[in-house]
Amino acid sequence: MHNRCSSIKKNINIEVNLLLEHENIDIRCDLLDTKICICSVTVPPLFSDNFDFQTRDDFVRGLLMDEEILASTVYSYVLPSSEYAASVTSWQNYHYISHDVIHRWTYPLVPDMFVDEHYSYKRKHIYIQEDVTLAQGCSLFEDVVIGGGSIIQENVDISCSVIGKKCKISANSSVTNSHLFSNVIIESGCKIDYCVIAEGCVVKEGVKLTSCILGPGVILDKDKVLENVRLQASKPLGEFEAISEKAYEYIPDDEDDNEEESESDSEIEGVRKRTWRGLKLVPPHATVDDTSESEASASERGSPVQEDTNLFYNEVVDSLLRGYEDKLPCDNLVLELNSSRFAYNVSVNEVNYYVVKAIVTLKDDFSWEALSAKLKYFMPLFVNYVRNEMAMADCLQAIEDCTEMQPQLVLVIMNLIHLLYKKDILSEESILEWYKNPRSDSIEEIRKKVRPFIYWLEEAETSETEEE
């Protein structure tokens, strides 16, 4: 039996004969492929003799299907939860494995343990080398690594990013979920999100980059707005328009189809189409190689260091998932969640936020049918935890954050808020307050989707005022 994972095929068929031939069969859906293989000396010649063997998956399929090599055997080894292993096969994997290291899942292989390149480890997983200049007013939120000799000027916001040596980030800029290699210059007023910027690049004033890769030496002129592109400094062969004087869009050769590049491909009705998704996480079923949230939770189980809020959130997800699958009474779940709250000493606001976040993202199914079923089942939890205006604000903030992480929720966010309004979980005042006071980094599309419901609320309020 052999099945290749794809974004289209969601199910696999297992022949009954295979089940009847064995007394015990374990079907696991919680294992992650580390891409690490150990083979005998007879395996490499098989790649030479069989031209169809281009990747390890081709070899495994041939091993299972080809009668000439059926005598061979494939074994798997499941690492214990205290160990960590992963392979960088794409920029997406590079990004999320880097954050596993920052979160110390790979301890003792963490930045502050390196002898030659020592980093100071601070709260919220912030690592800083010597000779770093931090101006007054700059903010390092969480999951940040800054190399020696870098200069961070005033009003700079950095989160979930790695900054190389001798970089300069000028005033009023923000860098999130990105990797800046050595000697990168970011001028004032820039916004960098989910990007990889190679050494020696210069990003001039007012540039906004989302999900981009800049090769070594790229220079972007000021006020450029780019998304989902890969740039190189030298002009490629052929007629290509320059984005800036030293910035040309990178066009990969067709012959460069290897396992790493295939992760950026999408398969639509059997036709392979090359796309660049950037560093953003996609749903776990979309590709076989992308690191997903389920991978992160598997890594977390082997981590020696973890913050109480993360531990509490994991407990909430486990409790709600078990309760939803086993249809346990929600009163029992409330007792479990309250016990976890006291065990990890989290605040009431954090409880409200993480309970709503766990409910909305549970099982990674964001269709309205699935979401409304979850809301119906967990409605007693909303009634128990969302009791006042502050809790309503926490609830709305959790919904907004989930929608930013899972763009599929944009299609149903208005229905979600409307349902909670109808069930008297959210008040009219709390919804209007949330809508009219967005965060500085909030996504406009979310409020655009909710706008018809907001207009309806305002008209209803006006009508009631006129009648009085």
N, C-alpha and C positions, 0 to 999 in steps of 0.2 A: 504494500500500500504506500502511495506517495501522493502528497498534496502540497502544492505551492501556495503560500499565503499571498493574497492580493486584496486590493481595495474593493474589488467587485464581488468576489466570492466570499460570502460570510459564513457558509456552512461546509462541513465535510461529511462525506458518507463513509461509514465503516461497515464492511461486509460482515454479516452474521457469522460466517465460517471462522473469521479471525477471532471473534469473541468465544466461539465454542471450542477452539483449539487450545485455549489456555484457561487454567483454573482461576488465576487472578490477573487482572489488568488494571493498571493505574492510568487514568486520563488526566493529565495535568494542563492547566491553562495559566499557571502562575510562574512559569519558568522563562527565563530570558536567555537568548543565545549570546554567549560571550565572543563568538567567532574565533575561539581558540581551539585548535585541533592538534592532536598528536597521531601520527600515522606511521605505519610500517614502511620499510624500504621498498615494498612492492607497489606502493601507491603512486609515487611520481611518474613511473613509466606508463601508468594507465592514462595520464593526462597527455603524454606524447603519442600514445597509440590510438587514442580516441579523440578525434578533433571536436566532438560535441562537448567535451569536458572543458568548459571555460571557467567555471566557478565551482566552489565546493558543493553548492546545491545540485549542479549538473552531475557531479560525481556521485552524490548520494542517490539521486534518482537512477543513474545507471547501475549503481550497486544493487538497487532493489529490483530493477526491471530487466537487466541484461542477464541472460542465462549463462553467459561465459564467465561471469564473475559472481554468480550467486553464492558461491562457497565463502565469499568474504563476509565479514560481520562489522556492523557499526555499533559501537557502545557509546553511551552517554554517561557523564559523571555530573551529579548534582552537588554543587558546592554547598557547604553548611552556611547557615545564615550569618555566621560570624566572619565570613570571608567575602572578598569583593573581587570581581573580574569584569573587564569590559574592553572592547576594542573600538578605536576611533575609525569608523568607516564612512563618515560624512561630517559636514560642518554641524549638522544638528546634533549628532552624537558627541562631537567635540565640545559643544556648548554645554550639554547636560552632564557629561562626564566631568567637565571642569567644575561644575557646581556641586557634583558629588564630592569632589576633592575639597572644595571650599567648605562644604558642610561636614567634612571630616568622616565621611563614610569609609574612606580609604586609610584611616589611621593605622600605623604611624606615618604613612606617606602623605603628609600634609605640609603646607608651606612653612609653618613655624618650626618644623623639625629638620629642615634642610640646614646643614652645617655651612656650606659655602655661600648659600643665598639665604641668609636668615631674615625672617619676617617677624614682626611683633604681632601677636594675636590679640585682638580686642573683641569686645562684645558684639553680638549680631554678625559674627563671622566676617570680621574686617581684618585684613592683613596688610601691614604697611612696612616697607623697608626703610632703611636709614636715608637721610638726606632728602626726604620728601617735604615739600613746602605746601602747607595747607593754609589758605587765606581765611581770615575771619569771615564767617557767613557762608562758607561752603558746607555742603551736607553730604555725608556718607551714610546712606540709610542702612543697607544690609548687603551681605554677600559681595564684598568689594576687596579686590587685591590691587595694590598700587606699588609699582616697582621703584627702585631707588632713583633719586635725581629728578623725579617728576614734580611739576608745579601745577597746583590746583588753585585757581583764582577765586575771587569772591562770588557768591551766589551761584556756585556750580553745584548741581545735584547729580550724584552718582549712586546707582544701585544695581546689584546683580551683574557686575561687570569686572573685567580684568584689565588693568591699565599697566602697560609695559614700562620699561625704564626710560627716563629722560623724555617723558611726554609732557606736553603743555596743554592744559585745558583752560581757555580764557573765560572771562566773566560771563555770567548769565547763560551758561550752556548747561545741557543735561545729557547724561550718558546712561542708558539703561539696557540691560541684557546684551551687552556688547563686549567685544574683545579688541583692545587697542594694543598693537605691538609697539616695539621701541621707537623712540624719536618721532612720534606722531604729534602734530600740532592741530589743535581744534581752536579756531578763533571764536570770538564772542558771539553769543546769541544762537549757537548751533543746537540742534536736537538730534541725537544719535540713538536709535532704538533697534535692537536685534541686528547688529552689524558686526562685521569683522573688518578691521582697518589695519593693513599691513604696515611694516616699518617704513618710515620716511614719508608718509602721506601728509598732505596739508589740506585741511578742510576750512575754507575761508568763511568769513562772517555771514551769519544768517542761514547757513545751509541746514536742510532737514533731510535726514536719511533714515529710511525704514527698510529693514531686511535687505541690506546691501553688503557686498564684499568689494573692498578696494584693494587692488594689488599693490606691490611695493612702488613707492614714488608717485602715486596718483596725486594730482593737485586739482581740487574742485574750486571753481570760481564762486564768489559770494552769491547768496540767496538762491542757490540751486535747491530744488525739491525732487528727490529721487526715491523710488520704491521698487524693491524686487529686481535689482540689477547687479551685475558683476562688472567691475571696471578694471582696466589695465592702463598703465602709463604710456606704453608704446602703441603706435598705430598698427593695427593688424593689416594683413594683405587684403587688397580689394578696396572698394569704395565705401568708406565708413565715415560718417559725420562725427566730428569730435564733440563730446559733451562739454569738455573744457580743453584748455591747451594741452594738458597732460592727463586726459581722461577719455578713454574709448571703451565702449561696451565690449565685454569679452564674449566671443562667439566660439564655443567648443567645437572641435572637429567631430564629424560623425564617427570616425574610427576610434574615438576615445571612450566608447561605451564599455566601461568596466563596472565592477561591482559597486565601487564608490559612487560613480556618476549615476548608476541606475536608481539610486535613492532619490534623485531629484526628478525622476521620470514619473509620469502618471500613465496608467493603462486605461484607455477608454475604448470599450467595445473591441478589444483585441488589438488596437493600434497604439503603439508606444509614442508618447508625445513628451518632448523634453520641456520641463518647467523648472523654475527656481523658486523654492518656497521660502528661502531665507532660513533663519534659525528658529522660527516659531514652531512650537509643538503642534503636531497634528494628532487626530484621534488614534488610539492604539491600533485599530484595525486597518488603518489606511496603508501602511507599509510594513514590511517584515523587519526592517532594520532600525526604524526610528525608535529612540528612547522615549517612552511614554511615562505618564504619571504612575502607572502600575509598576514600571521599572524603578522609578524613584522610591516607591514605597517598599519594594523588595530590598533596595539598597539600604533603606533606613533601618530595617530590622537588624542589619549587621553593624550598625553604627555605635561606637562607644560613647558619643556625645550627641545630645539632642535637646533642644529647648522644650520647656514644659508645654508651651502652646502647640508645638508640632506633635508632641506625644499625645496631648489631649485630643487634637483633631483626628489623629489616627485611631484613637479609641472610639471617638464619635462615629467615624466612618464604619469601623468594624461592627459596632453595636447596631447602627441603623441598617447596614447591609444584612446582617444576620436576622434582625427583626423583620425586615421587609420580605426576605425570602421564606422565613418560617412563619410569617404572619403572627408575630407575637403581639400581645396587647401593648398599646403605646404607653400605658401606665407603667409597665415593667421597664420600658425603655427610658422613661423619665427618671426612674430610680437609678438605672445604670449611669445615665449621663450626669446626674447630680453627684453620684459617688466619684465618677471620674473628675468632676469639677473640683471637689475637695481634695482629691488625691494629688492633682497637679497644680492646685492653688491658682486657678485662672479667674479672672474677673467676670462679673455678670455680663458685661458688654461683650467679652470674648466668647462666652457661652452662647449668647444670642447669635453672634456673627457666624461662628463655626457650625452651629447646628443648622442654620439656614443654608450655609454653603454646602454642607454635606448632603442635605436633602436634595438640593437643586442639581448637584453634580453626580448623585448616586447612580451607578451602573452605566454612566457615559451615554445614556440615551436621551436626546434632547428634543425629540418629537413632542408635539403638544399632547398626543394621546398618552405617551409614557409619562410625561411630566405631570399631567393632570391626575393620573392614577397615583403617582407618588404623593402629590399634594393631598389627595383625598385620604390616603392611608395615614399620612403623618400630620393631618390637621390638628389632632389633639396636642402635638408638640408645639405647633404654632400658637395655639391657645394658651399653653402653659408658659411659654417663654416670651412671646411678644405681647407684653401687657401694658406698656406705657409708650410715651412718645420717643423716649431714648431707645427703647428696644425696637420700635418701628424704624428709627433711623438706622440702627444696626442691621435690621432685616433688609432694608432697601440698599444699603451699602454692600451687603453680601451678594445680593442679586446682581448689582451693577458689576462688581468684581468678577463674578462667575461669567457674566456675559462678555466681559473683556477677554477672559481666558478662553472661552468657548464661543466663537462667533455664531455658531448655530443657534444660540439662545436669542440672538437679536430678533429672529423671526417670531418668537413666542413671548418676548418679555412683556409686551402690552397685555396679552392674555393672562400672563402670570400675575402681574400687579393688579389687574382688574379682578381676578378671582379672589385674591387676598383681600381686596377692598370689599367685595360682595360678602365675604365671610366675616367681615368686621375685624380682620386681623390688622389691616392698615387703615388709618383714618384719612379723610380727605386732606386735612391740614398737613399731615406728615408727608403725603405724596407730593403735594404742591411745594412744600418746603424743600424736599429733596430735589425736585425738578428745577426749581428756580435758583438753587445754590449748588451748581456742579463744582467738582474739584477742578483745579487748574489743568490736570492731565486727563480729565474724563473724555470719553469718545463721544463726539457729537451725534453719531449715527444712532446711539442708544436712545438719547432724548428725542431724536427725530422720529423714531418708531413709536415712542410713547405719546407723542404730541397730540394725536387725535383724542386719546383718552383724557389728557389734561384739559383740552378745549371743552370736552363734554362736562368735566367736573366744574370748570369755571362758569360755563353757561348755566348749569344746574344751580350753582351758588347764586348767580345773578338773578335767576328767576325767583328763587326763594326770597331774596332781598326785596325784589319789586312787589311780590305778593304781600309781604309784611308791611 
